[in-house]
Amino acid sequence: MIMQGNGDAHQARLRWALTGGLALILLIYPFIFTGFRTHVGTLVLLTTIGATGFHLILRVGLVSLGHAAFAGIGGYTSAILMKNYGMPWPICFLGAGVSAAVMALLIGPIVLRLKGVYFVLITFTLGEILRLIFNDWQSVTGGANGISHIPPPWPALQNTTSYYYLALVMSAATMLFASRLLSSDFGRKIDAIRESESLAEANGIPVFATKVAVFIIGCTLAGLQGSLQAHFIRLISPLSYSFQESLNFLVMNVVGGTHSLAGPLIGSIFLVALPEFLRGWVEYQFVIYGVILVIVMAALPGGLVELWQIISRRTGALISGKRP
């Protein structure tokens, strides 16, 4: 028992050490990797926000293929409010989240009555409808050309390094919020619904209302990412919010790990950073990317986060004197 306790304590210390090491790496990243690599790091952090929103929806047993469209709602709302109406960025950022939340509130109670493949198909359809609206409503969205020369939130954030730290703060706040949410009583309801909706309902859990709430929260986070990313890249267009982008959110969570909040961050690093760094091998980029993806999924069905779990188990077993 004592040896087992020592193993658990060692795993806890190892977990804290890993978290601290990751935090240190993220803090000093712009000083080690400058220029283009800082730009990529910022994109990874921003994408993590939307991927975390998708993760929450996934945790309740839903797969939305229209998630990128909510990022588009947030991005266009924020860009239009600042560029056309001269609103300060905090108002634009809040407006991005609210607009995505309102859209989710309007369609959530309708689409969430569908289950399985029907929910997947209807969210795909809604995502495409919203993308077509972005493309055809030229007087507001700029049509296929989108909106360019979007101002940064503040003049000081024109520098990529400065924007990196804004993205770091926002992504950390998102992860902390999601962690507290999932560890709360509401989070336990989410887990119960994922395991069995009928059993959860029999135990008095408001299944439908919980799913609607999670859907709204997840879409709101996508809208907030849309605002941050629009003001970072300073250009948005309907192509930025296509079905492929929604599918990427799913792949990020599957590759990173669907049962851990670390999954969205790990998956974002894999899906955003890897293709960027393979630009030197353009003719082989998709082949290399595909081979790596297949290897990861075959060797680690639980996602890349499973590597940490394997290391932690084996280290704990060695400490406790047991065979892993």
VOBA-1610 file (N, C-alpha, C; in pm, whole numbers, padded with zeros to 5 digits, always signed):
BEGIN
Met+00083-00120+00000Met+00000+00000+00000Met+00087+00126+00000Ile+00194+00120+00081Ile+00285+00235+00087Ile+00351+00256-00048Met+00393+00144-00111Met+00459+00154-00240Met+00363+00209-00346Gln+00235+00167-00336Gln+00136+00218-00430Gln+00114+00367-00409Gly+00112+00408-00282Gly+00096+00550-00251Gly+00212+00631-00305Asn+00334+00576-00294Asn+00451+00644-00347Asn+00442+00658-00499Gly+00391+00551-00563Gly+00375+00557-00709Gly+00276+00664-00751Asp+00163+00672-00677Asp+00064+00776-00708Asp+00121+00915-00686Ala+00197+00931-00578Ala+00258+01061-00550Ala+00358+01099-00659His+00433+00997-00705His+00530+01023-00811His+00459+01065-00940Gln+00348+00999-00971Gln+00272+01034-01090Gln+00219+01177-01080Ala+00173+01214-00960Ala+00123+01351-00940Ala+00235+01452-00960Arg+00353+01423-00903Arg+00467+01514-00920Arg+00509+01521-01066Leu+00505+01407-01135Leu+00541+01403-01275Leu+00443+01485-01359Arg+00315+01477-01323Arg+00213+01552-01394Arg+00232+01702-01375Trp+00261+01742-01251Trp+00285+01884-01224Trp+00413+01932-01293Ala+00514+01846-01295Ala+00640+01883-01362Ala+00617+01903-01511Leu+00537+01813-01572Leu+00508+01824-01714Leu+00429+01952-01743Thr+00330+01982-01658Thr+00250+02103-01676Thr+00337+02228-01664Gly+00424+02229-01561Gly+00514+02342-01543Gly+00611+02357-01658Gly+00662+02244-01708Gly+00754+02248-01821Gly+00687+02302-01946Leu+00562+02258-01970Leu+00488+02306-02086Leu+00461+02456-02075Ala+00424+02501-01954Ala+00399+02644-01933Ala+00526+02726-01960Leu+00640+02675-01913Leu+00766+02746-01935Leu+00800+02753-02083Ile+00780+02643-02155Ile+00808+02640-02299Ile+00721+02740-02373Leu+00593+02744-02336Leu+00502+02837-02403Leu+00538+02983-02374Leu+00587+03010-02253Leu+00623+03147-02217Leu+00746+03196-02290Ile+00844+03109-02309Ile+00969+03152-02372Ile+00972+03122-02522Tyr+00867+03060-02574Tyr+00864+03018-02714Tyr+00901+03130-02812Pro+00843+03252-02800Pro+00875+03357-02899Pro+01021+03402-02896Phe+01090+03377-02784Phe+01230+03417-02775Phe+01323+03312-02837Ile+01271+03190-02850Ile+01350+03082-02910Ile+01318+03067-03057Phe+01188+03071-03089Phe+01144+03055-03227Phe+01082+03187-03273Thr+01156+03263-03350Thr+01111+03395-03391Thr+01047+03391-03531Gly+00992+03507-03571Gly+00940+03522-03706Gly+00825+03429-03739Phe+00841+03353-03845Phe+00735+03266-03895Phe+00692+03163-03790Arg+00789+03114-03713Arg+00756+03012-03612Arg+00670+03070-03501Thr+00690+03196-03468Thr+00602+03262-03370Thr+00462+03277-03427His+00453+03307-03555His+00324+03316-03623His+00249+03182-03614Val+00320+03074-03641Val+00259+02941-03635Val+00218+02909-03492Gly+00303+02942-03394Gly+00269+02918-03254Gly+00143+02992-03213Thr+00127+03115-03263Thr+00006+03193-03234Thr-00117+03126-03294Leu-00105+03077-03416Leu-00217+03006-03480Leu-00255+02881-03402Val-00156+02810-03351Val-00183+02689-03272Val-00265+02726-03148Leu-00224+02831-03077Leu-00294+02872-02956Leu-00436+02917-02986Leu-00454+02993-03094Leu-00587+03040-03130Leu-00676+02923-03170Thr-00622+02829-03246Thr-00699+02713-03289Thr-00739+02627-03169Thr-00655+02625-03066Thr-00686+02548-02945Thr-00817+02594-02882Ile-00848+02724-02892Ile-00971+02777-02833Ile-01093+02713-02900Gly-01096+02717-03033Gly-01208+02655-03104Gly-01211+02504-03088Ala-01093+02442-03085Ala-01085+02296-03068Ala-01135+02254-02930Thr-01112+02339-02830Thr-01163+02310-02695Thr-01315+02318-02693Gly-01372+02416-02765Gly-01517+02423-02776Gly-01573+02299-02842Phe-01506+02251-02948Phe-01548+02128-03014Phe-01535+02009-02919His-01429+02010-02837His-01406+01903-02741His-01523+01890-02642Leu-01574+02004-02596Leu-01688+02000-02503Leu-01810+01938-02569Ile-01835+01975-02694Ile-01948+01918-02767Ile-01927+01768-02788Leu-01805+01732-02818Leu-01771+01591-02839Leu-01789+01510-02711Arg-01758+01572-02598Arg-01768+01502-02469Arg-01911+01466-02432Val-02007+01537-02490Val-02146+01505-02460Val-02202+01407-02563Gly-02114+01358-02652Gly-02154+01255-02747Gly-02201+01308-02881Leu-02165+01434-02916Leu-02210+01494-03040Leu-02091+01525-03130Val-02111+01512-03260Val-02008+01548-03358Val-02068+01653-03451Ser-02021+01777-03439Ser-02072+01886-03520Ser-01977+01915-03635Leu-02026+01905-03757Leu-01945+01937-03875Leu-01976+02076-03928Gly-02032+02161-03842Gly-02054+02301-03878Gly-01985+02394-03783His-01887+02341-03708His-01823+02418-03601His-01749+02540-03657Ala-01684+02525-03771Ala-01607+02635-03828Ala-01698+02753-03865Ala-01824+02725-03899Ala-01916+02833-03935Ala-01939+02927-03818Phe-01937+02874-03696Phe-01955+02960-03578Phe-01831+03046-03554Ala-01715+02993-03589Ala-01594+03076-03588Ala-01609+03187-03691Gly-01672+03155-03806Gly-01697+03255-03909Gly-01792+03364-03862Ile-01897+03324-03790Ile-01991+03423-03735Ile-01916+03520-03644Gly-01832+03464-03558Gly-01754+03548-03467Gly-01656+03637-03541Gly-01587+03580-03640Gly-01487+03656-03715Gly-01549+03771-03793Tyr-01658+03743-03864Tyr-01723+03848-03942Tyr-01785+03954-03851Thr-01848+03912-03743Thr-01909+04008-03650Thr-01804+04103-03595Ser-01693+04048-03549Ser-01587+04130-03491Ser-01526+04225-03593Ala-01498+04173-03713Ala-01436+04255-03817Ala-01529+04368-03861Ile-01657+04337-03879Ile-01754+04438-03924Ile-01774+04545-03818Leu-01786+04504-03691Leu-01806+04601-03584Leu-01689+04698-03573Met-01567+04647-03588Met-01452+04735-03574Met-01429+04817-03701Lys-01436+04753-03816Lys-01401+04821-03941Lys-01509+04917-03988Asn-01634+04877-03977Asn-01743+04958-04030Asn-01802+05056-03928Tyr-01793+05018-03800Tyr-01858+05100-03698Tyr-01760+05157-03596Gly-01632+05125-03609Gly-01531+05183-03522Gly-01541+05142-03376Met-01600+05025-03350Met-01615+04978-03213Met-01480+04936-03155Pro-01456+04958-03026Pro-01333+04908-02964Pro-01332+04756-02962Trp-01212+04697-02962Trp-01203+04552-02975Trp-01275+04475-02865Pro-01269+04517-02737Pro-01342+04439-02636Pro-01490+04422-02670Ile-01552+04528-02726Ile-01693+04518-02768Ile-01706+04422-02885Cys-01611+04429-02979Cys-01612+04339-03094Cys-01595+04193-03050Phe-01505+04171-02957Phe-01478+04037-02905Phe-01602+03982-02835Leu-01664+04065-02753Leu-01788+04025-02684Leu-01899+03999-02786Gly-01908+04086-02887Gly-02010+04069-02990Gly-01992+03940-03068Ala-01865+03901-03090Ala-01836+03776-03161Ala-01889+03656-03083Gly-01863+03656-02953Gly-01911+03546-02870Gly-02061+03542-02860Val-02121+03660-02843Val-02267+03668-02829Val-02337+03626-02958Ser-02286+03671-03073Ser-02350+03636-03201Ser-02345+03486-03226Ala-02231+03423-03194Ala-02220+03277-03210Ala-02312+03206-03112Ala-02321+03259-02989Ala-02408+03197-02887Ala-02555+03208-02927Val-02595+03325-02980Val-02735+03344-03020Val-02771+03249-03134Met-02682+03236-03233Met-02708+03143-03343Met-02720+02999-03292Ala-02632+02961-03198Ala-02638+02827-03140Ala-02767+02807-03061Leu-02811+02913-02993Leu-02935+02905-02916Leu-03056+02889-03008Leu-03049+02953-03124Leu-03161+02947-03218Leu-03172+02809-03284Ile-03057+02754-03324Ile-03063+02628-03399Ile-03042+02505-03309Gly-02980+02525-03192Gly-02950+02412-03104Gly-03071+02330-03065Pro-03177+02393-03012Pro-03296+02316-02973Pro-03362+02241-03088Ile-03332+02281-03213Ile-03388+02212-03329Ile-03301+02093-03370Val-03172+02121-03393Val-03084+02016-03445Val-03051+01911-03340Leu-03055+01948-03213Leu-03018+01853-03107Leu-03127+01749-03081Arg-03240+01764-03147Arg-03342+01659-03139Arg-03307+01541-03228Leu-03210+01564-03318Leu-03162+01458-03404Leu-03045+01386-03338Lys-03024+01263-03373Lys-02917+01185-03311Lys-02832+01117-03417Gly-02712+01080-03375Gly-02624+01002-03460Gly-02589+01072-03590Val-02597+00996-03699Val-02556+01046-03830Val-02645+01160-03877Tyr-02770+01164-03830Tyr-02861+01271-03870Tyr-02815+01406-03814Phe-02765+01406-03690Phe-02712+01529-03632Phe-02587+01573-03708Val-02502+01478-03741Val-02379+01509-03816Val-02415+01573-03951Leu-02510+01514-04021Leu-02548+01564-04154Leu-02613+01702-04147Ile-02699+01725-04047Ile-02766+01854-04040Ile-02668+01964-04001Thr-02570+01934-03916Thr-02470+02036-03882Thr-02380+02066-04001Phe-02350+01963-04080Phe-02273+01984-04203Phe-02352+02076-04297Thr-02482+02050-04312Thr-02567+02131-04400Thr-02575+02275-04351Leu-02593+02293-04221Leu-02601+02429-04165Leu-02470+02503-04183Gly-02360+02433-04166Gly-02229+02495-04187Gly-02212+02543-04330Glu-02258+02462-04426Glu-02248+02501-04566Glu-02341+02617-04599Ile-02461+02618-04537Ile-02555+02729-04559Ile-02493+02861-04509Leu-02434+02857-04391Leu-02371+02978-04336Leu-02253+03021-04423Arg-02177+02924-04474Arg-02064+02959-04561Arg-02113+03026-04689Leu-02224+02976-04744Leu-02281+03037-04863Leu-02332+03178-04835Ile-02385+03199-04715Ile-02428+03335-04677Ile-02308+03428-04671Phe-02198+03380-04611Phe-02075+03460-04610Phe-02030+03494-04752Asn-02050+03398-04842Asn-02001+03414-04979Asn-02092+03505-05063Asp-02223+03500-05040Asp-02318+03570-05128Asp-02364+03706-05074Trp-02350+03731-04946Trp-02397+03857-04888Trp-02286+03962-04903Gln-02262+04002-05027Gln-02146+04084-05059Gln-02147+04220-04992Ser-02265+04280-04977Ser-02271+04414-04919Ser-02225+04418-04773Val-02230+04303-04706Val-02191+04297-04564Val-02059+04224-04544Thr-02047+04108-04609Thr-01931+04022-04583Thr-01819+04037-04686Gly-01844+04112-04793Gly-01743+04126-04897Gly-01741+04012-04996Gly-01838+03920-04985Gly-01847+03809-05079Gly-01729+03716-05074Ala-01692+03662-05190Ala-01582+03565-05198Ala-01448+03626-05159Asn-01435+03758-05178Asn-01309+03825-05142Asn-01294+03845-04992Gly-01404+03839-04919Gly-01399+03853-04774Gly-01371+03996-04730Ile-01314+04009-04613Ile-01281+04140-04555Ile-01131+04143-04529Ser-01066+04243-04579Ser-00920+04254-04562Ser-00886+04378-04480His-00758+04389-04445His-00706+04503-04368His-00783+04522-04237Ile-00813+04411-04172Ile-00881+04418-04042Ile-00781+04469-03939Pro-00816+04573-03863Pro-00720+04628-03766Pro-00692+04529-03652Pro-00574+04535-03592Pro-00547+04452-03473Pro-00628+04506-03355Pro-00643+04429-03249Pro-00720+04476-03134Pro-00670+04610-03080Trp-00538+04623-03069Trp-00474+04748-03026Trp-00348+04767-03110Pro-00304+04891-03127Pro-00182+04914-03208Pro-00062+04834-03160Ala-00050+04814-03028Ala+00065+04742-02974Ala+00067+04596-03017Leu-00050+04546-03062Leu-00059+04405-03099Leu-00034+04382-03249Gln+00017+04483-03318Gln+00058+04461-03456Gln+00178+04368-03464Asn+00255+04365-03355Asn+00371+04277-03348Asn+00326+04135-03319Thr+00381+04038-03394Thr+00340+03898-03380Thr+00369+03844-03240Thr+00482+03884-03183Thr+00517+03836-03048Thr+00415+03882-02946Ser+00373+04009-02956Ser+00273+04062-02863Ser+00141+03986-02878Tyr+00103+03958-03002Tyr-00022+03888-03025Tyr-00013+03744-02974Tyr+00106+03687-02982Tyr+00127+03551-02931Tyr+00087+03544-02783Tyr+00128+03644-02705Tyr+00098+03641-02561Tyr-00051+03665-02534Leu-00116+03745-02620Leu-00261+03758-02607Leu-00327+03622-02634Ala-00282+03554-02739Ala-00336+03421-02771Ala-00308+03322-02658Leu-00190+03331-02597Leu-00155+03241-02487Leu-00247+03262-02368Val-00273+03388-02334Val-00361+03418-02221Val-00502+03368-02249Met-00551+03394-02370Met-00687+03354-02404Met-00703+03203-02410Ser-00605+03134-02466Ser-00615+02988-02473Ser-00603+02925-02334Ala-00515+02981-02250Ala-00502+02931-02112Ala-00632+02951-02035Ala-00695+03069-02054Ala-00822+03097-01986Ala-00930+03001-02035Thr-00929+02970-02164Thr-01027+02876-02221Thr-01008+02737-02162Met-00882+02691-02155Met-00854+02558-02100Met-00892+02551-01953Leu-00863+02658-01879Leu-00898+02662-01737Leu-01049+02659-01719Phe-01119+02736-01799Phe-01266+02738-01793Phe-01322+02599-01823Ala-01273+02536-01929Ala-01322+02403-01967Ala-01290+02300-01859Ser-01172+02312-01798Ser-01133+02219-01692Ser-01225+02231-01571Arg-01251+02356-01531Arg-01341+02377-01416Arg-01483+02329-01449Leu-01524+02351-01573Leu-01659+02309-01614Leu-01672+02157-01608Leu-01572+02087-01661Leu-01579+01941-01666Leu-01561+01875-01530Ser-01496+01945-01438Ser-01477+01889-01304Ser-01591+01925-01210Ser-01685+02006-01258Ser-01799+02047-01175Ser-01912+01944-01184Asp-02020+01973-01114Asp-02137+01886-01121Asp-02194+01883-01263Phe-02185+01997-01333Phe-02230+02003-01471Phe-02146+01910-01558Gly-02016+01905-01531Gly-01927+01817-01605Gly-01961+01670-01583Arg-02001+01637-01461Arg-02040+01498-01433Arg-02169+01462-01507Lys-02256+01560-01526Lys-02376+01536-01607Lys-02337+01509-01752Ile-02238+01583-01801Ile-02191+01563-01938Ile-02138+01421-01956Asp-02056+01376-01860Asp-02001+01241-01868Asp-02110+01135-01862Ala-02210+01159-01776Ala-02320+01063-01763Ala-02400+01053-01892Ile-02422+01166-01958Ile-02497+01166-02084Ile-02419+01095-02193Arg-02288+01116-02195Arg-02205+01048-02296Arg-02209+00897-02279Glu-02209+00852-02154Glu-02211+00708-02128Glu-02345+00646-02164Ser-02454+00711-02124Ser-02587+00656-02154Ser-02692+00765-02130Glu-02754+00811-02238Glu-02855+00916-02225Glu-02977+00867-02147Ser-03020+00744-02174Ser-03139+00692-02107Ser-03116+00675-01958Leu-02997+00626-01921Leu-02965+00609-01780Leu-02952+00744-01710Ala-02892+00840-01779Ala-02878+00974-01721Ala-03015+01037-01699Glu-03104+01022-01795Glu-03238+01078-01782Glu-03315+01009-01669Ala-03294+00879-01653Ala-03360+00805-01545Ala-03313+00851-01408Asn-03191+00908-01403Asn-03137+00958-01277Asn-03165+01107-01256Gly-03256+01162-01337Gly-03300+01299-01315Gly-03216+01406-01382Ile-03124+01367-01469Ile-03041+01465-01539Ile-03118+01520-01660Pro-03131+01652-01672Pro-03201+01711-01788Pro-03113+01698-01914Val-03125+01586-01981Val-03035+01553-02092Val-03041+01658-02203Phe-03161+01690-02251Phe-03173+01781-02364Phe-03122+01920-02329Ala-03160+01971-02212Ala-03117+02105-02171Ala-02965+02110-02154Thr-02906+02003-02103Thr-02761+01998-02085Thr-02690+01999-02220Lys-02743+01923-02315Lys-02682+01919-02449Lys-02692+02055-02519Val-02803+02122-02501Val-02819+02255-02560Val-02718+02352-02498Ala-02702+02346-02366Ala-02608+02434-02297Ala-02465+02410-02343Val-02427+02283-02355Val-02292+02249-02400Val-02270+02295-02544Phe-02371+02277-02627Phe-02362+02320-02767Phe-02340+02471-02776Ile-02413+02546-02695Ile-02399+02692-02695Ile-02261+02733-02647Ile-02212+02670-02541Ile-02079+02702-02487Ile-01971+02673-02591Gly-01980+02555-02652Gly-01880+02517-02752Gly-01879+02611-02871Cys-01997+02650-02919Cys-02006+02742-03033Cys-01961+02882-02996Thr-01986+02923-02872Thr-01939+03054-02826Thr-01786+03060-02829Leu-01721+02954-02784Leu-01575+02950-02787Leu-01524+02957-02931Ala-01595+02893-03023Ala-01557+02902-03164Ala-01569+03046-03213Gly-01676+03115-03173Gly-01694+03255-03212Gly-01584+03344-03158Leu-01541+03319-03035Leu-01433+03398-02976Leu-01302+03373-03050Gln-01278+03247-03087Gln-01158+03218-03167Gln-01164+03292-03300Gly-01284+03296-03360Gly-01300+03365-03487Gly-01261+03511-03478Ser-01299+03577-03369Ser-01262+03717-03349Ser-01111+03732-03337Leu-01050+03654-03251Leu-00906+03663-03228Leu-00827+03634-03356Gln-00871+03535-03430Gln-00797+03496-03550Gln-00815+03598-03662Ala-00934+03657-03672Ala-00959+03758-03775Ala-00868+03879-03756His-00851+03921-03633His-00769+04040-03605His-00619+04007-03607Phe-00587+03879-03603Phe-00446+03839-03613Phe-00403+03827-03759Ile-00480+03751-03836Ile-00447+03732-03978Ile-00482+03857-04059Arg-00585+03932-04011Arg-00627+04058-04070Arg-00695+04039-04207Leu-00739+03918-04231Leu-00812+03886-04353Leu-00901+03766-04326Ile-01027+03775-04364Ile-01117+03661-04352Ile-01193+03646-04483Ser-01229+03524-04516Ser-01307+03494-04636Ser-01386+03366-04610Pro-01486+03337-04692Pro-01565+03214-04672Pro-01480+03087-04672Leu-01369+03087-04744Leu-01282+02968-04748Leu-01224+02935-04611Ser-01215+03036-04525Ser-01159+03014-04391Ser-01253+02932-04302Tyr-01380+02918-04344Tyr-01479+02852-04259Tyr-01552+02742-04335Ser-01478+02670-04414Ser-01535+02563-04496Ser-01554+02435-04415Phe-01613+02335-04481Phe-01632+02204-04418Phe-01498+02144-04376Gln-01394+02168-04455Gln-01261+02115-04423Gln-01213+02164-04287Glu-01242+02291-04256Glu-01201+02347-04127Glu-01278+02281-04013Ser-01405+02255-04034Ser-01484+02185-03931Ser-01431+02044-03910Leu-01398+01978-04020Leu-01342+01843-04011Leu-01208+01845-03937Asn-01131+01951-03958Asn-01003+01963-03887Asn-01022+01966-03736Phe-01128+02031-03688Phe-01155+02034-03544Phe-01177+01892-03491Leu-01247+01811-03569Leu-01269+01672-03529Leu-01139+01595-03527Val-01059+01610-03633Val-00932+01538-03641Val-00839+01579-03527Met-00836+01708-03494Met-00751+01755-03383Met-00784+01681-03254Asn-00913+01668-03225Asn-00953+01602-03101Asn-00927+01452-03104Val-00949+01390-03220Val-00925+01246-03231Val-00776+01216-03219Val-00693+01295-03289Val-00548+01274-03284Val-00492+01308-03147Gly-00539+01418-03089Gly-00489+01458-02958Gly-00540+01369-02846Gly-00668+01333-02852Gly-00729+01252-02748Gly-00865+01308-02710Thr-00969+01228-02724Thr-01106+01277-02701Thr-01147+01276-02554His-01068+01213-02469His-01106+01202-02328His-01019+01286-02236Ser-00942+01378-02293Ser-00856+01464-02213Ser-00855+01604-02271Leu-00853+01704-02184Leu-00849+01842-02230Leu-00716+01876-02296Ala-00615+01793-02273Ala-00488+01814-02342Ala-00501+01781-02490Gly-00603+01703-02525Gly-00622+01660-02663Gly-00632+01775-02762Pro-00718+01878-02736Pro-00726+01989-02832Pro-00593+02061-02856Leu-00514+02081-02750Leu-00385+02148-02766Leu-00289+02062-02846Ile-00278+01934-02810Ile-00187+01843-02881Ile-00231+01829-03027Gly-00362+01813-03048Gly-00413+01799-03184Gly-00392+01925-03267Ser-00403+02043-03204Ser-00381+02169-03275Ser-00235+02180-03317Ile-00144+02140-03229Ile-00002+02141-03264Ile+00023+02052-03385Phe-00038+01934-03381Phe-00019+01837-03490Phe-00077+01888-03621Leu-00202+01939-03617Leu-00273+01969-03740Leu-00240+02108-03795Val-00200+02202-03709Val-00169+02337-03756Val-00019+02352-03783Ala+00063+02309-03688Ala+00207+02332-03701Ala+00273+02240-03802Leu+00236+02111-03801Leu+00305+02015-03887Leu+00296+02051-04036Pro+00175+02080-04090Pro+00170+02116-04232Pro+00249+02243-04265Glu+00251+02338-04169Glu+00326+02461-04192Glu+00475+02433-04204Phe+00525+02344-04120Phe+00668+02314-04122Phe+00706+02217-04234Leu+00605+02161-04301Leu+00632+02073-04415Leu+00622+02146-04548Arg+00611+02280-04542Arg+00598+02358-04664Arg+00720+02343-04755Gly+00835+02310-04699Gly+00955+02290-04779Gly+00947+02166-04866Trp+00856+02075-04833Trp+00834+01953-04912Trp+00692+01954-04966Val+00660+02059-05042Val+00523+02079-05088Val+00472+01959-05166Glu+00557+01903-05253Glu+00511+01792-05336Glu+00487+01664-05256Tyr+00548+01655-05138Tyr+00530+01535-05055Tyr+00451+01564-04927Gln+00405+01690-04913Gln+00345+01732-04786Gln+00228+01643-04744Phe+00134+01621-04835Phe+00014+01544-04798Phe+00047+01396-04776Val+00146+01346-04848Val+00187+01208-04827Val+00249+01191-04688Ile+00343+01280-04654Ile+00409+01273-04522Ile+00306+01291-04412Tyr+00220+01390-04429Tyr+00117+01419-04329Tyr+00025+01299-04311Gly-00016+01238-04422Gly-00106+01123-04415Gly-00041+01003-04349Val+00087+00977-04381Val+00159+00863-04321Val+00171+00883-04170Ile+00209+01004-04129Ile+00221+01032-03985Ile+00087+01015-03915Leu-00019+01063-03978Leu-00154+01052-03919Leu-00195+00906-03902Val-00170+00824-04004Val-00206+00682-03997Val-00125+00612-03887Ile+00004+00642-03879Ile+00088+00580-03776Ile+00040+00615-03637Val+00009+00743-03617Val-00038+00788-03485Val-00167+00718-03447Met-00263+00712-03540Met-00392+00652-03510Met-00382+00501-03490Ala-00289+00436-03560Ala-00273+00291-03547Ala-00202+00255-03416Ala-00100+00333-03382Ala-00020+00302-03263Ala-00085+00353-03135Leu-00161+00464-03145Leu-00221+00526-03027Leu-00368+00554-03053Pro-00453+00454-03042Pro-00596+00475-03070Pro-00661+00576-02977Gly-00603+00597-02859Gly-00657+00695-02764Gly-00604+00835-02788Gly-00529+00854-02896Gly-00473+00986-02926Gly-00332+01001-02870Leu-00267+01110-02909Leu-00129+01134-02865Leu-00118+01151-02714Val-00226+01193-02649Val-00223+01207-02504Val-00202+01072-02436Glu-00229+00964-02509Glu-00209+00829-02455Glu-00061+00802-02426Leu+00028+00870-02497Leu+00172+00856-02470Leu+00203+00891-02325Trp+00145+01004-02279Trp+00166+01046-02141Trp+00110+00943-02043Gln-00006+00889-02074Gln-00068+00791-01985Gln+00017+00664-01976Ile+00074+00622-02089Ile+00159+00503-02090Ile+00285+00527-02006Ile+00349+00642-02028Ile+00470+00676-01952Ile+00439+00685-01803Ser+00327+00749-01770Ser+00289+00766-01630Ser+00263+00631-01563Arg+00191+00542-01633Arg+00161+00410-01576Arg+00288+00330-01552Arg+00375+00330-01650Arg+00497+00251-01639Arg+00591+00306-01532Thr+00597+00438-01524Thr+00681+00499-01421Thr+00625+00469-01282Gly+00491+00482-01268Gly+00429+00450-01140Gly+00448+00305-01101Ala+00442+00215-01202Ala+00460+00073-01174Ala+00603+00045-01130Leu+00700+00111-01190Leu+00839+00092-01149Leu+00861+00142-01007Ile+00799+00254-00973Ile+00813+00309-00838Ile+00750+00217-00735Ser+00636+00157-00769Ser+00566+00071-00674Ser+00622-00071-00671Gly+00715-00099-00763Gly+00778-00230-00765Gly+00698-00335-00837Lys+00596-00291-00914Lys+00512-00386-00988Lys+00549-00384-01135Arg+00509-00490-01203Arg+00533-00498-01346Arg+00432-00406-01416Pro+00473-00327-01516Pro+00379-00238-01586Pro+00277-00317-01666
//
